[in-house]
Amino acid sequence: MTIYQCFRISLRYLLSRQRSHYFLSFISWASLMGIALSVMVLITVMSVNNGFVTEIQGKIFRLTPHLTLTPGPTHFFDWKDWEKRLELDPEVIAVAPYIDGQGMVMAHGRMQGVWVRGIQPEVTEQVLPLTETLMVGNWADLKPRTFNVVVGKNLAANLGLMLGDSLDLVVPEEGSGRTAVSPRMKRFTVVGVFESGYVYDDSQIYVSLSDAATLYRFQSAVSGIQIRASGGPFALQQVTKRLRAEVGHDALFVVPWSQQHAAYFEAARMEKTMMTFVLSLIVALAAFNLVSMLIMLVKEKEVDIAVLRSQGMPRAAVVRIFMMQGVFVGGLGTVLGVLMGWQLSLHVTEFASCIERWLHIELFSGDFYFVDHLPSDFHAMDAWGVALFSLLLSFLATLYPAFRAARAQPSEVLRYA
């Protein structure tokens, strides 16, 4: 019996319109929809997870350079020489020095720990999109010896700061004698408020590079150099490897943005892995329903199978008939699931917004999350992976029922028919 003939028989069993077969046909289509819905849910959840990661990456890139060249905890004294060398690199678009330090901010009777970064706004703007993050004020007001400061949105809200307000910045300084560390304090004026949408808004402030050098006694040194590469943030492997080989003998470190936020992205990767694993069990459950459907079909068609076997149909043909039926149901369900998951992934943000409007609730509050909406980013490779996984389970689900049908003895079945 040819493969085409086997396929026609399998479709006839699936699409039978006999009244006695209505329930079996319903179970078949229910199995198909179960696979389709499970594939759709898995693709949608993976797309939402990708959307969250993409959103957070976009917020990180607002105030995080592609690469950072730093000597570690020590001061970077020969940074001007390295700045010139980096500017000659064909894969480097722009560089900007910076100074980092810790401190304590006091204003309106409140205090909070902060991370201070000294920059040259006109130079740093070529490395980072500073203008996009500014809510009020002007980055250009961070001029040398003005002791002006730009603070994050959440920090300003916590301390009740507005443009023109003053704050006291306390920084530690190594002391002598009985006091290992003695604090120093300097008053700054708020000239801007930025919003990155990330943790920078909670505890980071910006001052001019000159003021930071004075505050932390850096003199002519800096903490490091920020680098913007031509390949973009996701094509840094080659330039990072080359720069590390070039600066390795000088005890300098080339740190890409992904390494600076390695903990977050490792957590996001682990979350996606676990969610994919858990939701894959839904696909496995749908495939298990396919096994049940095929076993019921084999039981229902025992007499037909016995008649065909008695007329000379080989066991291999019986196996092909039921395997084709299972693969057809699983394949069609997988295709429908991928299409539905694709469409839902593209419109899940609007769908979530409609739910918020209809139910008058807020699913994602900007006060607690880094995003205030449900993002989605459909990846074709994720869809292909889910589709192949579903097709594999559908194929495996057909093996036991198909071989069970082929093992049936025609004489025994027809004797009790």
N, C-alpha and C positions, 0 to 999 in steps of 0.2 A: 504494500500500500504506500502510495506516495505521500510526501509531506503535505501537499495541497489537500489531498483527500482527508488526511488526519485533521488538518486545520478546519475543514468544512464540517466535519463531525463534531469537533470541539465547540464550534460556534453554534451548531444546531442544538447542542445540549445547553449552552448558555442562554440562547435566545428562544428557547422552547416556549410556545404559547398555550400548551396544553393546560387545562385547569388544574390538573394534579401536580403540575410543576410550578405553579405560581409562587408558592412559598420558597422553593429552591431558587427560582429566578430572583426573588426579592433578596434572599441571603447573598446571592452572588453580587448583585448591585450594591448591597450594603457593604460588603467587603471592599468593593471597588472604591466607594466613597470614603470608607474608613482609611484606606491607604492614601487617597487624595487629600483628605483633611489633615492627616498626620504629617504628610510631606509639606503641605502648605504651612502648618504651624511651625515646623522645624525651620523652614527657609525664612519665615517672617521673623522668628526670634533671633536667628543668626544675623539677619539684616539689621534689626534693631540694635543688637550688640555692636555690630560694625559701626552703626550710626553714632552710638555713644562714644566709641573710641575716636571716630573722626572728629566729632564735635570737640572733645577734650584736646585732641591734637591741635586743632585750629586755635584754641584758646592758649595752649602752651606756646605755640609759635609766635604769639603776639609779643612776648617778653622773654623768650628763650632763643639764643642764637643757635645756628646750625652746629657750630663747633666752638670750643673754648680752649685756648692755649694758656696753661697756668703752671707755675712751678710748685703747686701744692700749697701747703700752709705758709711757705716763706714768701718774702717780697720778690717781685719781679723787677729787677733793676735795669736789665738791658732790654727792656721791652721795645724801645724805639728801634733798635737794630732789627729785632724780629718783625716789627711792624713793617719795616721797609722790605724785608725779605718776603713776607707774606703778600704784600701788594704786588710784587713781581710774579707771583704764582698765577699761572693761567686759569686755575680752577677756583681762585679766590676773588669774589666780587668786591667785598669791602671788609674792613677790620676796624675795631674800635676798642680802646682800652677801658678798663673799669676797675673800681676799688670796692671790695666787699667788707662788711663789718657788722657786728652785732651791737645792739643798743637797747635802751629803754626810753619810750616816749611818754611824756607827762603833759596833760592838757586838761583844763577844766576839772581839776581834782581827780582825774583818772590816769591810769598808767597801763602801758602794755609793752611787751617785748616786741622788737622789730628787727628786720634784716635791712641794713642800709646798703645802698649801692650808689656809688659815685660814677657819673657818666659825663660825657661831652655830648649834649643833645644833638648838635648839628652833625656830629660824626656818627653817633649811634643810630640816628635816623636812617642811615644807609644800610645798617645791619638789621635793625628791627623796625617794624611799623609802629613807631611810638605815637604818631598822630592819630592812628585809628583807635587807640586805647583811651585817649584823653576825653574826659567828660566836660570839664571846665578848666579854664586857665590856659597856660602856654608853657610848653617845654622849654622854649627859648629863654624864659625867665630864670632858668638855672644857670646863672652867670657866676664866674669866679668871684669869691669874697663877698657875695651878697647874702650867703647863708639862707637861701630859699629852699623849699622842699616841695616835692609832689608826692602825695600820699594815695594809697589805695581807697577805693570806694567804701569797703566794709570797715576799714580802719578809721576813716573819717567819720562814719556813722557811729562807731563805738565810742569815739572820743568827742563827738560833737563838734568836729572841725569844719570850718568853711573857709572860703578864700579870704586871705588877709589875716586870719587868726595866727596866733603864735603858739608854738609848742617848744618844750624843753627836751632836748635829746641828751641822754646820759649814756656815755660809753665807758667801758672799762679801760684801765691803763695799768700796766705792771708797775707796782710800787717797790719799795725797799724797806728793810727793817721788819717790823712785826706785821705790816700790812702787805700781803702778797699782791693784792689788786686794789687800786684806788680809783674811784669813779671821777670822770670829768663831765661837765655839763656845758651845753651851748644852746642858745635860743635860735630857733629857725622860724621863718614865716612861710605859711602855706600859700603857694602860688598856683596849685593845680591839683586835680583829683582824677585819677585814671581808673579804668575798669577793664580788666582782662577777662573776667569771667572765670578765673582760676584762683588758686590759693594765694597768688600774689596780692590780691585785693585785701587780704586779711592782715598781712603783717610785713609788707614791703614798702619802703619809701625810697625816693630818689633825690639825690643832691648833686651839685656839680662836682666834677672830678677834683677840682682844686680844693673845694671845701672839705671833701672827704679825705684828701691827702693831709690837710691841716688838722682835721679832727682826729685822725688815727695815726698821725706822725709818720706818714709814708714818705715824706720829702719828695724825691723824684721817682719813686717806685710806684707800681700799681699791683693789683691782685692778679690780673691776667688780661688776655686779649680776646674779644668776641669776634667770631669769623662767620661770614656769610659765604657759602659755597655756590658755585654756578649750577651744580646738578640738582639743587633743591634738597629739602630735608630727608628725602627717602632714597637718595643716591650718594650717600656719604662714605660708603665702605672703602672705595678705592682711595679717595683723597685722605681719609682718616689713616689708612694703612701707610700711605706714602709720607704723610706729615709725621707720623709716629716714628717711622724709620729715620727721618731727617733730624728730629729733635731728641731722639732717645739718648744720645750721648751727652746732652746738656741738662739731663734730669728735669725735663719739662714733660707735661702731660697734655695730650690732645684728647679732649672729652667731647663726644658727640651728644646731641640733645637727648637721644634715647637712653644713654647711660645716666644722665642726670636725673631722669624720671623712670629709672629701671623698675623701681618697686611698683609704681602704678601700672605700667604696661605689663609687668609679669602677673599682677593681680587680674588685670583685664583678660590676659590670655588664658589664665587658669579658669576664670569665670566662664569664658566662652567654651572652653573644653568641657567643663562639668555640665553646663547647660545643654551642650550638644549631645553629650552622653546620655543625660537623663531624658531628653526629649526624643532621642533615638529609640528609647524603649517604647514610645508610642507607635513608631513605625513597626517595631518588632511585634507589638500587640496586634496591629492591623494585619501583619503577615500571619500571625497565629490564627486570626479569624479566617484567613484564606485557607489554611489547613483544614479547619472545621468544615468550611463550605465544600471543599473538594472531597473530603471523606463522606459527607452527606450525599454528594453527587455520585460517588462510586457506589454507595449502598443503593441509591435509587436506580442506577443503571446496570446493576449486576446482571440482570437477565439479558439486556441488550448486548453487554460485553460478552456474555457466554455464547449468545447466538453468533456474534461476529467471530469469536474464537473458533467455534465449531465449523464455521465456513472457511477457516484457513487463515484468519488474521493472526499474524505473529505477535508475540508478547511485546516486542519493541514498538509496534504500532500502537498498542494500547497505552504504553508508557508515554509515547509522543502525544497522543490525544489529550490526556489529562495534564501533561506538562504544558502543552500549548494553551490550554484553557486557563490554567493558573497564571502563566506568564502573560497571557492577554489581559486578564483582569488586573494583575499587578502592574503591567506596563501602562495600560490605559489610565489606571489610578495615579500612577507616578507622573505621567504627562499632565493630567489635569491638576495634580497637586503643585507641580512646578509652575504651571501657568497662573494658578490662583495665588500661589506664594509670591510670584513675581509682581503681579498686579497689586496685591495687598501691601507688599513691601514699598512699592512706589507711592501708595496713598495712605499708609498707616498714620502719617503725621496729621493729615486732614481728618482721618477717621477719629483719631484721639481728640482732636479739637472739637469735632461735632459732639462727641460724648460729653466733653466738658461743658459745652453750651447747653445741651439737652438736660443734663443732670445737675447743672449749676455747681459743679465741683472743680477742683484744681488737682489734676493728677500729678503734676510736677511743679513744685514751688521753687522759684529761684532763690528763696531764702535758705533752702536746705540742700538743693542739688546744683551741680554746675550747669545744668540746662533747665529751661523752663518749658520744654516741649518734648514730644516723643520723636527722636530722630530715627532715620533709617538710611542704610547704605547697602543696596543690593549688590552682591558680588556674584558674578556668573560662575566662578569656580566653586563657591559654596553650593550653589544650586546643582551643579554637575555632581559634586560629591554626594549630596543627599539623594539625587536621582539614581546614581549607581548603587548606593547602599540599599535603596528601596527595591531596585530591580534584583539585586543579589538575594535579598531576603525573600522576594516573591518567587524566585527560581528555587531556592532551597525549600520553600514551603510546599512545592509541588512534588518533591521527590518521594516522600512516604506514601501519600495517596496514590500516586501514579504506579509505583511498584507494587502496592497492595492490590490495585486493580489488576495488574498483569499476573499476579500470583494466583488469582482465582481459578479454580478448576471448573471448566464448562459443564462437565458431567454432574458434579455435585450441585451446582447452581440450578441447572435445568431439572434435576430430580425433584427439588423442593419448590419449583416455580409454580 
